[in-house]
Amino acid sequence: MADPLHVELVAVEQKVWTGEAKMLIARTTEGELGVLPGHAPLLGELADPGTVRIQRDGEEELVYTVNGGFLSVTGRGVTVLAETVELGEPAEAGAH
């Protein structure tokens, strides 16, 4: 695997998930956005409600439903800061 993407998913009250991923996909107000390692820095507003999917190498995809918040991509990785975060159901294979 190439260099992993460092991901932090944070709700107002707690850190929900942190770790390494191969890709993060989030629904923003501008549409669906995929973030890979080395992505250009950006700040995006999450769709309300929105979905954040974390794809990990060799493991099941993590799916979260988020309400309100922002996504920030820097040279260090990606941080998702949402008002609320709930664990969702993984998408069926081939559904995305």
MOPAC internal coordinates of N, CA, C and O (Angstrom, degrees):
PM7 1SCF
backbone

  N    0.0000 0     0.00 0     0.00 0    0    0    0
  C    1.4514 1     0.00 0     0.00 0    1    0    0
  C    1.5159 1   109.05 1     0.00 0    2    1    0
  O    1.2310 1   119.85 1   -39.21 1    3    2    1
  N    1.3181 1   117.90 1   140.79 1    3    2    1
  C    1.4569 1   123.03 1   174.94 1    5    3    2
  C    1.5195 1   108.62 1   -66.32 1    6    5    3
  O    1.2310 1   120.55 1    -0.96 1    7    6    5
  N    1.3215 1   116.55 1   179.04 1    7    6    5
  C    1.4586 1   119.56 1   178.03 1    9    7    6
  C    1.5208 1   109.48 1   -51.61 1   10    9    7
  O    1.2310 1   120.03 1   -48.30 1   11   10    9
  N    1.3484 1   117.56 1   131.70 1   11   10    9
  C    1.4650 1   119.45 1  -179.66 1   13   11   10
  C    1.5249 1   111.58 1   -76.15 1   14   13   11
  O    1.2310 1   121.54 1   -16.14 1   15   14   13
  N    1.2975 1   114.66 1   163.86 1   15   14   13
  C    1.4544 1   123.47 1   176.87 1   17   15   14
  C    1.5183 1   107.40 1   -95.76 1   18   17   15
  O    1.2310 1   119.83 1   -56.82 1   19   18   17
  N    1.3227 1   117.92 1   123.18 1   19   18   17
  C    1.4643 1   120.32 1   176.97 1   21   19   18
  C    1.5240 1   108.24 1   -81.18 1   22   21   19
  O    1.2310 1   120.55 1   -53.85 1   23   22   21
  N    1.3396 1   116.55 1   126.15 1   23   22   21
  C    1.4596 1   122.42 1  -175.88 1   25   23   22
  C    1.5281 1   109.96 1  -122.39 1   26   25   23
  O    1.2310 1   121.11 1   -43.71 1   27   26   25
  N    1.3306 1   115.49 1   136.29 1   27   26   25
  C    1.4582 1   121.79 1   170.14 1   29   27   26
  C    1.5149 1   107.36 1  -127.70 1   30   29   27
  O    1.2310 1   120.88 1   -54.35 1   31   30   29
  N    1.3391 1   115.92 1   125.65 1   31   30   29
  C    1.4613 1   122.70 1   176.50 1   33   31   30
  C    1.5196 1   106.46 1  -114.16 1   34   33   31
  O    1.2310 1   121.10 1   -63.34 1   35   34   33
  N    1.3400 1   115.50 1   116.66 1   35   34   33
  C    1.4543 1   121.12 1  -171.74 1   37   35   34
  C    1.5249 1   110.15 1  -127.43 1   38   37   35
  O    1.2310 1   121.19 1   -48.06 1   39   38   37
  N    1.3404 1   115.32 1   131.94 1   39   38   37
  C    1.4659 1   120.96 1   170.89 1   41   39   38
  C    1.5252 1   106.42 1   -99.35 1   42   41   39
  O    1.2310 1   120.30 1   -13.50 1   43   42   41
  N    1.3093 1   117.03 1   166.50 1   43   42   41
  C    1.4647 1   121.19 1  -177.90 1   45   43   42
  C    1.5259 1   111.09 1   -52.90 1   46   45   43
  O    1.2310 1   120.04 1   140.02 1   47   46   45
  N    1.3149 1   117.54 1   -39.98 1   47   46   45
  C    1.4543 1   121.93 1  -174.25 1   49   47   46
  C    1.5258 1   115.22 1   -91.05 1   50   49   47
  O    1.2310 1   119.55 1   160.48 1   51   50   49
  N    1.3513 1   118.46 1   -19.52 1   51   50   49
  C    1.4605 1   118.97 1  -173.18 1   53   51   50
  C    1.5217 1   112.81 1  -162.48 1   54   53   51
  O    1.2310 1   121.24 1   -20.52 1   55   54   53
  N    1.3410 1   115.23 1   159.48 1   55   54   53
  C    1.4615 1   120.64 1   170.69 1   57   55   54
  C    1.5202 1   106.31 1   -80.98 1   58   57   55
  O    1.2310 1   119.83 1   -57.94 1   59   58   57
  N    1.3320 1   117.94 1   122.06 1   59   58   57
  C    1.4598 1   122.73 1  -174.88 1   61   59   58
  C    1.5243 1   111.19 1   -87.47 1   62   61   59
  O    1.2310 1   120.20 1   132.46 1   63   62   61
  N    1.3312 1   117.23 1   -47.54 1   63   62   61
  C    1.4628 1   120.86 1  -178.62 1   65   63   62
  C    1.5160 1   109.07 1  -153.46 1   66   65   63
  O    1.2310 1   120.98 1   -40.39 1   67   66   65
  N    1.3149 1   115.73 1   139.61 1   67   66   65
  C    1.4538 1   121.23 1   172.82 1   69   67   66
  C    1.5198 1   108.15 1  -141.44 1   70   69   67
  O    1.2310 1   120.99 1   -38.54 1   71   70   69
  N    1.3158 1   115.71 1   141.46 1   71   70   69
  C    1.4546 1   118.90 1  -179.81 1   73   71   70
  C    1.5153 1   111.65 1   167.15 1   74   73   71
  O    1.2310 1   121.67 1    11.89 1   75   74   73
  N    1.3199 1   114.40 1  -168.11 1   75   74   73
  C    1.4548 1   121.92 1  -178.38 1   77   75   74
  C    1.5210 1   109.83 1  -101.32 1   78   77   75
  O    1.2310 1   120.83 1   -38.88 1   79   78   77
  N    1.3188 1   116.02 1   141.12 1   79   78   77
  C    1.4623 1   121.48 1  -179.48 1   81   79   78
  C    1.5222 1   108.74 1  -140.29 1   82   81   79
  O    1.2310 1   121.40 1   -16.58 1   83   82   81
  N    1.3423 1   114.92 1   163.42 1   83   82   81
  C    1.4619 1   117.70 1   173.90 1   85   83   82
  C    1.5219 1   110.68 1   -93.04 1   86   85   83
  O    1.2310 1   120.20 1   158.02 1   87   86   85
  N    1.3607 1   117.22 1   -21.98 1   87   86   85
  C    1.4625 1   120.59 1   179.35 1   89   87   86
  C    1.5233 1   109.76 1  -163.71 1   90   89   87
  O    1.2310 1   120.74 1   -33.14 1   91   90   89
  N    1.3271 1   116.19 1   146.86 1   91   90   89
  C    1.4537 1   122.61 1   172.49 1   93   91   90
  C    1.5219 1   107.38 1  -122.67 1   94   93   91
  O    1.2310 1   120.76 1   -45.24 1   95   94   93
  N    1.3171 1   116.16 1   134.76 1   95   94   93
  C    1.4649 1   121.76 1   178.43 1   97   95   94
  C    1.5236 1   107.13 1  -122.33 1   98   97   95
  O    1.2310 1   120.48 1   -53.14 1   99   98   97
  N    1.3139 1   116.69 1   126.86 1   99   98   97
  C    1.4641 1   120.77 1  -178.31 1  101   99   98
  C    1.5167 1   109.97 1  -133.50 1  102  101   99
  O    1.2310 1   121.03 1   -33.62 1  103  102  101
  N    1.3278 1   115.63 1   146.38 1  103  102  101
  C    1.4633 1   121.27 1   175.27 1  105  103  102
  C    1.5261 1   107.60 1   -92.25 1  106  105  103
  O    1.2310 1   121.00 1   -61.69 1  107  106  105
  N    1.3217 1   115.70 1   118.31 1  107  106  105
  C    1.4597 1   120.98 1   179.48 1  109  107  106
  C    1.5304 1   109.01 1  -111.85 1  110  109  107
  O    1.2310 1   121.20 1    -3.93 1  111  110  109
  N    1.3217 1   115.31 1   176.07 1  111  110  109
  C    1.4673 1   119.66 1   178.03 1  113  111  110
  C    1.5184 1   111.50 1   -66.48 1  114  113  111
  O    1.2310 1   119.98 1   163.35 1  115  114  113
  N    1.3357 1   117.65 1   -16.65 1  115  114  113
  C    1.4658 1   122.47 1   179.06 1  117  115  114
  C    1.5189 1   112.53 1   -96.69 1  118  117  115
  O    1.2310 1   119.95 1   176.24 1  119  118  117
  N    1.3442 1   117.70 1    -3.76 1  119  118  117
  C    1.4591 1   122.15 1  -177.94 1  121  119  118
  C    1.5138 1   110.79 1   123.82 1  122  121  119
  O    1.2310 1   120.89 1     4.16 1  123  122  121
  N    1.3293 1   115.91 1  -175.84 1  123  122  121
  C    1.4589 1   120.27 1  -178.64 1  125  123  122
  C    1.5232 1   109.66 1   -76.34 1  126  125  123
  O    1.2310 1   120.86 1   -41.47 1  127  126  125
  N    1.3266 1   115.96 1   138.53 1  127  126  125
  C    1.4590 1   122.44 1  -175.34 1  129  127  126
  C    1.5184 1   109.14 1  -128.52 1  130  129  127
  O    1.2310 1   120.27 1   -51.28 1  131  130  129
  N    1.3186 1   117.09 1   128.72 1  131  130  129
  C    1.4538 1   122.15 1   175.05 1  133  131  130
  C    1.5142 1   110.03 1  -104.67 1  134  133  131
  O    1.2310 1   120.53 1   -45.46 1  135  134  133
  N    1.3311 1   116.59 1   134.54 1  135  134  133
  C    1.4643 1   121.76 1  -179.01 1  137  135  134
  C    1.5215 1   108.82 1  -121.18 1  138  137  135
  O    1.2310 1   121.03 1   -58.34 1  139  138  137
  N    1.3184 1   115.63 1   121.66 1  139  138  137
  C    1.4602 1   123.54 1   176.34 1  141  139  138
  C    1.5260 1   108.73 1  -111.46 1  142  141  139
  O    1.2310 1   119.60 1   -16.71 1  143  142  141
  N    1.3443 1   118.37 1   163.29 1  143  142  141
  C    1.4643 1   119.38 1   174.95 1  145  143  142
  C    1.5311 1   110.61 1   -53.93 1  146  145  143
  O    1.2310 1   120.32 1   -41.28 1  147  146  145
  N    1.3194 1   116.99 1   138.72 1  147  146  145
  C    1.4586 1   121.81 1   179.80 1  149  147  146
  C    1.5182 1   114.22 1    85.61 1  150  149  147
  O    1.2310 1   119.77 1  -174.40 1  151  150  149
  N    1.3422 1   118.05 1     5.60 1  151  150  149
  C    1.4721 1   121.70 1   179.89 1  153  151  150
  C    1.5284 1   109.92 1   -60.57 1  154  153  151
  O    1.2310 1   120.47 1   -34.07 1  155  154  153
  N    1.3140 1   116.72 1   145.93 1  155  154  153
  C    1.4579 1   121.87 1   177.18 1  157  155  154
  C    1.5302 1   110.18 1   -62.47 1  158  157  155
  O    1.2310 1   119.87 1   -34.96 1  159  158  157
  N    1.3234 1   117.85 1   145.04 1  159  158  157
  C    1.4685 1   120.77 1   178.29 1  161  159  158
  C    1.5282 1   111.06 1   -58.83 1  162  161  159
  O    1.2310 1   121.17 1   -37.87 1  163  162  161
  N    1.3280 1   115.37 1   142.13 1  163  162  161
  C    1.4626 1   120.55 1   176.16 1  165  163  162
  C    1.5132 1   110.22 1  -162.84 1  166  165  163
  O    1.2310 1   121.23 1   -16.14 1  167  166  165
  N    1.3168 1   115.26 1   163.86 1  167  166  165
  C    1.4508 1   122.99 1   174.54 1  169  167  166
  C    1.5162 1   106.48 1  -129.80 1  170  169  167
  O    1.2310 1   120.21 1   -54.96 1  171  170  169
  N    1.3340 1   117.20 1   125.04 1  171  170  169
  C    1.4582 1   121.36 1  -178.73 1  173  171  170
  C    1.5118 1   111.35 1  -128.93 1  174  173  171
  O    1.2310 1   120.75 1   -30.56 1  175  174  173
  N    1.3325 1   116.18 1   149.44 1  175  174  173
  C    1.4563 1   121.87 1   176.86 1  177  175  174
  C    1.5284 1   108.28 1   -92.14 1  178  177  175
  O    1.2310 1   120.63 1   -51.34 1  179  178  177
  N    1.3347 1   116.40 1   128.66 1  179  178  177
  C    1.4598 1   120.84 1  -179.66 1  181  179  178
  C    1.5151 1   110.70 1   -72.57 1  182  181  179
  O    1.2310 1   120.52 1   -36.27 1  183  182  181
  N    1.3248 1   116.61 1   143.73 1  183  182  181
  C    1.4624 1   121.79 1   173.99 1  185  183  182
  C    1.5301 1   107.60 1   -65.56 1  186  185  183
  O    1.2310 1   120.49 1   -28.14 1  187  186  185
  N    1.3180 1   116.67 1   151.86 1  187  186  185
  C    1.4636 1   121.06 1  -175.83 1  189  187  186
  C    1.5187 1   110.18 1  -126.97 1  190  189  187
  O    1.2310 1   118.29 1   -74.98 1  191  190  189
  N    1.3290 1   120.86 1   105.02 1  191  190  189
  C    1.4664 1   125.62 1    -3.26 1  193  191  190
  C    1.5249 1   110.75 1   -77.70 1  194  193  191
  O    1.2310 1   121.53 1   -20.82 1  195  194  193
  N    1.3085 1   114.68 1   159.18 1  195  194  193
  C    1.4538 1   120.38 1   179.79 1  197  195  194
  C    1.5132 1   110.78 1  -135.05 1  198  197  195
  O    1.2310 1   121.48 1    -2.69 1  199  198  197
  N    1.3152 1   114.78 1   177.31 1  199  198  197
  C    1.4572 1   121.34 1  -179.85 1  201  199  198
  C    1.5184 1   109.30 1  -126.90 1  202  201  199
  O    1.2310 1   120.92 1   -41.29 1  203  202  201
  N    1.3204 1   115.84 1   138.71 1  203  202  201
  C    1.4610 1   122.54 1   173.49 1  205  203  202
  C    1.5156 1   107.02 1  -122.24 1  206  205  203
  O    1.2310 1   120.84 1   -54.16 1  207  206  205
  N    1.3402 1   115.99 1   125.84 1  207  206  205
  C    1.4630 1   121.62 1   178.20 1  209  207  206
  C    1.5186 1   108.48 1  -117.38 1  210  209  207
  O    1.2310 1   121.21 1   -48.10 1  211  210  209
  N    1.3198 1   115.30 1   131.90 1  211  210  209
  C    1.4606 1   121.49 1   179.91 1  213  211  210
  C    1.5218 1   107.75 1  -115.34 1  214  213  211
  O    1.2310 1   121.12 1   -64.78 1  215  214  213
  N    1.3318 1   115.46 1   115.22 1  215  214  213
  C    1.4629 1   120.96 1  -179.99 1  217  215  214
  C    1.5233 1   108.62 1   -97.74 1  218  217  215
  O    1.2310 1   121.59 1   -57.78 1  219  218  217
  N    1.3368 1   114.56 1   122.22 1  219  218  217
  C    1.4623 1   120.70 1  -178.35 1  221  219  218
  C    1.5133 1   109.24 1  -113.29 1  222  221  219
  O    1.2310 1   120.59 1   -31.77 1  223  222  221
  N    1.3145 1   116.48 1   148.23 1  223  222  221
  C    1.4556 1   121.97 1  -178.20 1  225  223  222
  C    1.5225 1   110.36 1   -67.97 1  226  225  223
  O    1.2310 1   120.42 1   -62.32 1  227  226  225
  N    1.3392 1   116.80 1   117.68 1  227  226  225
  C    1.4493 1   121.56 1   175.98 1  229  227  226
  C    1.5135 1   115.71 1    74.85 1  230  229  227
  O    1.2310 1   119.58 1  -170.99 1  231  230  229
  N    1.3213 1   118.41 1     9.01 1  231  230  229
  C    1.4610 1   121.40 1  -179.71 1  233  231  230
  C    1.5275 1   109.72 1  -129.87 1  234  233  231
  O    1.2310 1   121.21 1   -16.25 1  235  234  233
  N    1.3377 1   115.28 1   163.75 1  235  234  233
  C    1.4552 1   120.65 1   179.47 1  237  235  234
  C    1.5354 1   110.53 1   -64.40 1  238  237  235
  O    1.2310 1   121.00 1   -37.24 1  239  238  237
  N    1.3221 1   115.70 1   142.76 1  239  238  237
  C    1.4626 1   121.65 1   177.47 1  241  239  238
  C    1.5259 1   109.84 1   -65.34 1  242  241  239
  O    1.2310 1   120.63 1   -42.49 1  243  242  241
  N    1.3326 1   116.39 1   137.51 1  243  242  241
  C    1.4623 1   121.57 1   174.92 1  245  243  242
  C    1.5207 1   108.10 1   -94.12 1  246  245  243
  O    1.2310 1   120.41 1   -45.38 1  247  246  245
  N    1.3286 1   116.82 1   134.62 1  247  246  245
  C    1.4592 1   121.67 1  -179.25 1  249  247  246
  C    1.5227 1   108.20 1  -125.86 1  250  249  247
  O    1.2310 1   120.95 1   -50.77 1  251  250  249
  N    1.3328 1   115.79 1   129.23 1  251  250  249
  C    1.4596 1   121.59 1   179.12 1  253  251  250
  C    1.5234 1   109.73 1  -128.36 1  254  253  251
  O    1.2310 1   120.70 1   -35.16 1  255  254  253
  N    1.3242 1   116.27 1   144.84 1  255  254  253
  C    1.4571 1   122.57 1   170.87 1  257  255  254
  C    1.5188 1   106.85 1   -99.49 1  258  257  255
  O    1.2310 1   120.61 1   -52.36 1  259  258  257
  N    1.3204 1   116.45 1   127.64 1  259  258  257
  C    1.4621 1   120.85 1  -178.26 1  261  259  258
  C    1.5227 1   109.89 1  -121.00 1  262  261  259
  O    1.2310 1   121.29 1   -28.59 1  263  262  261
  N    1.3125 1   115.13 1   151.41 1  263  262  261
  C    1.4587 1   121.63 1   176.26 1  265  263  262
  C    1.5190 1   108.42 1  -124.78 1  266  265  263
  O    1.2310 1   120.93 1   -58.16 1  267  266  265
  N    1.3217 1   115.83 1   121.84 1  267  266  265
  C    1.4528 1   121.36 1   178.51 1  269  267  266
  C    1.5183 1   112.27 1    63.88 1  270  269  267
  O    1.2310 1   120.51 1   -23.06 1  271  270  269
  N    1.3021 1   116.63 1   156.94 1  271  270  269
  C    1.4503 1   120.21 1   173.75 1  273  271  270
  C    1.5150 1   113.78 1   123.72 1  274  273  271
  O    1.2310 1   121.96 1    11.17 1  275  274  273
  N    1.3271 1   113.85 1  -168.83 1  275  274  273
  C    1.4541 1   121.84 1  -173.12 1  277  275  274
  C    1.5150 1   111.41 1  -138.01 1  278  277  275
  O    1.2310 1   121.37 1   -18.83 1  279  278  277
  N    1.3232 1   114.98 1   161.17 1  279  278  277
  C    1.4518 1   124.29 1   175.44 1  281  279  278
  C    1.5232 1   106.26 1  -123.51 1  282  281  279
  O    1.2310 1   120.58 1   -50.08 1  283  282  281
  N    1.3221 1   116.49 1   129.92 1  283  282  281
  C    1.4579 1   121.06 1  -179.58 1  285  283  282
  C    1.5210 1   109.26 1  -124.66 1  286  285  283
  O    1.2310 1   120.93 1   -54.77 1  287  286  285
  N    1.3349 1   115.82 1   125.23 1  287  286  285
  C    1.4627 1   121.32 1   177.40 1  289  287  286
  C    1.5178 1   107.37 1  -110.85 1  290  289  287
  O    1.2310 1   120.82 1   -53.82 1  291  290  289
  N    1.3366 1   116.04 1   126.18 1  291  290  289
  C    1.4652 1   121.87 1   176.74 1  293  291  290
  C    1.5233 1   108.04 1  -129.99 1  294  293  291
  O    1.2310 1   120.60 1     0.79 1  295  294  293
  N    1.2932 1   116.47 1  -179.21 1  295  294  293
  C    1.4567 1   120.75 1   176.56 1  297  295  294
  C    1.5175 1   112.58 1   -64.58 1  298  297  295
  O    1.2310 1   119.80 1   161.95 1  299  298  297
  N    1.3211 1   117.98 1   -18.05 1  299  298  297
  C    1.4652 1   122.65 1  -179.39 1  301  299  298
  C    1.5212 1   113.05 1   -89.41 1  302  301  299
  O    1.2310 1   119.75 1   165.36 1  303  302  301
  N    1.3399 1   118.07 1   -14.64 1  303  302  301
  C    1.4616 1   120.90 1  -178.72 1  305  303  302
  C    1.5163 1   111.16 1   142.99 1  306  305  303
  O    1.2310 1   121.06 1    25.85 1  307  306  305
  N    1.3377 1   115.57 1  -154.15 1  307  306  305
  C    1.4557 1   120.83 1  -177.69 1  309  307  306
  C    1.5304 1   109.46 1  -127.61 1  310  309  307
  O    1.2310 1   121.15 1   -43.33 1  311  310  309
  N    1.3211 1   115.41 1   136.67 1  311  310  309
  C    1.4584 1   122.37 1   176.38 1  313  311  310
  C    1.5133 1   108.16 1  -120.89 1  314  313  311
  O    1.2310 1   120.66 1   -49.22 1  315  314  313
  N    1.3311 1   116.34 1   130.78 1  315  314  313
  C    1.4506 1   122.77 1   175.12 1  317  315  314
  C    1.5163 1   106.60 1  -112.04 1  318  317  315
  O    1.2310 1   120.36 1   -61.32 1  319  318  317
  N    1.3292 1   116.92 1   118.68 1  319  318  317
  C    1.4579 1   122.64 1   178.73 1  321  319  318
  C    1.5157 1   107.60 1  -115.17 1  322  321  319
  O    1.2310 1   120.71 1   -67.11 1  323  322  321
  N    1.3299 1   116.24 1   112.89 1  323  322  321
  C    1.4609 1   121.28 1  -176.06 1  325  323  322
  C    1.5232 1   110.34 1  -123.33 1  326  325  323
  O    1.2310 1   121.05 1   -24.13 1  327  326  325
  N    1.3323 1   115.60 1   155.87 1  327  326  325
  C    1.4602 1   119.73 1   176.25 1  329  327  326
  C    1.5141 1   110.31 1   -66.01 1  330  329  327
  O    1.2310 1   120.36 1   132.39 1  331  330  329
  N    1.3457 1   116.91 1   -47.61 1  331  330  329
  C    1.4663 1   121.28 1   176.15 1  333  331  330
  C    1.5208 1   108.95 1  -135.83 1  334  333  331
  O    1.2310 1   121.13 1   -29.75 1  335  334  333
  N    1.3326 1   115.44 1   150.25 1  335  334  333
  C    1.4600 1   122.27 1   178.68 1  337  335  334
  C    1.5227 1   108.15 1  -136.48 1  338  337  335
  O    1.2310 1   120.85 1   -49.10 1  339  338  337
  N    1.3392 1   115.99 1   130.90 1  339  338  337
  C    1.4639 1   121.38 1   176.07 1  341  339  338
  C    1.5157 1   108.48 1  -129.33 1  342  341  339
  O    1.2310 1   120.77 1   -39.47 1  343  342  341
  N    1.3294 1   116.13 1   140.53 1  343  342  341
  C    1.4517 1   120.76 1   177.84 1  345  343  342
  C    1.5207 1   109.10 1   -68.65 1  346  345  343
  O    1.2310 1   120.55 1   -49.46 1  347  346  345
  N    1.3237 1   116.55 1   130.54 1  347  346  345
  C    1.4566 1   121.96 1   179.34 1  349  347  346
  C    1.5123 1   110.66 1  -104.46 1  350  349  347
  O    1.2310 1   120.72 1     5.66 1  351  350  349
  N    1.3233 1   116.23 1  -174.34 1  351  350  349
  C    1.4551 1   122.17 1   178.67 1  353  351  350
  C    1.5205 1   109.48 1   -94.87 1  354  353  351
  O    1.2310 1   119.91 1   -42.56 1  355  354  353
  N    1.3397 1   117.79 1   137.44 1  355  354  353
  C    1.4679 1   119.83 1   176.20 1  357  355  354
  C    1.5336 1   110.38 1   -59.02 1  358  357  355
  O    1.2310 1   120.86 1   -36.88 1  359  358  357
  N    1.3058 1   115.96 1   143.12 1  359  358  357
  C    1.4694 1   121.16 1   178.44 1  361  359  358
  C    1.5204 1   108.46 1   -70.59 1  362  361  359
  O    1.2310 1   121.04 1   -29.60 1  363  362  361
  N    1.3294 1   115.61 1   150.40 1  363  362  361
  C    1.4596 1   119.31 1   176.65 1  365  363  362
  C    1.5259 1   109.28 1   -67.69 1  366  365  363
  O    1.2310 1   120.48 1   -30.62 1  367  366  365
  N    1.2999 1   116.68 1   149.38 1  367  366  365
  C    1.4668 1   121.32 1  -179.54 1  369  367  366
  C    1.5137 1   109.82 1   -54.75 1  370  369  367
  O    1.2310 1   121.00 1   -50.00 1  371  370  369
  N    1.3103 1   115.68 1   130.00 1  371  370  369
  C    1.4607 1   120.96 1   178.04 1  373  371  370
  C    1.5112 1   114.13 1    81.51 1  374  373  371
  O    1.2310 1   119.85 1  -177.44 1  375  374  373
  N    1.3255 1   117.90 1     2.56 1  375  374  373
  C    1.4663 1   120.22 1  -177.10 1  377  375  374
  C    1.5136 1   112.98 1   -82.68 1  378  377  375
  O    1.2310 1   119.62 1   167.60 1  379  378  377
  N    1.3426 1   118.33 1   -12.40 1  379  378  377
  C    1.4556 1   118.86 1  -179.32 1  381  379  378
  C    1.4459 1   109.04 1  -111.52 1  382  381  379
  O    1.2310 1   120.10 1   180.00 1  383  382  381

